Amino acid sequence: MLDSEIPPNVWTFNVLVSALSKLGMLKEAEELIEIMEERDMVSDVVTHRILITRYCLRGWMEEARRIFNAMVDRAVHPDTH
């Protein structure tokens, strides 16, 4: 995907983050956010919400909080509903 002539966008990455996280590959999903940043793409609230949800479902609240804090640090505003 990254080597193709059709560049991925944030929605493409969100689909991949979601798929990886559903498979329990949360660290790999987080690595995609780093790849996005390397490509000067900005992750959105959906990207972070996917990871937060999956960490919470596993009971890994510290990891969920870490992702939330990273989201806020990146100036991505959480949903209000």
Number of C-alpha atoms within 10 A of each C-alpha: 8 9 7 7 7 8 10 15 12 16 13 11 19 20 14 16 26 20 15 18 21 14 11 14 14 19 12 14 23 18 12 19 21 15 13 17 12 10 12 9 15 16 21 18 16 18 23 22 18 19 24 20 15 21 20 14 11 11 11 13 15 11 16 21 14 12 18 20 13 13 19 14 10 12 11 17 12 14 8 4 3
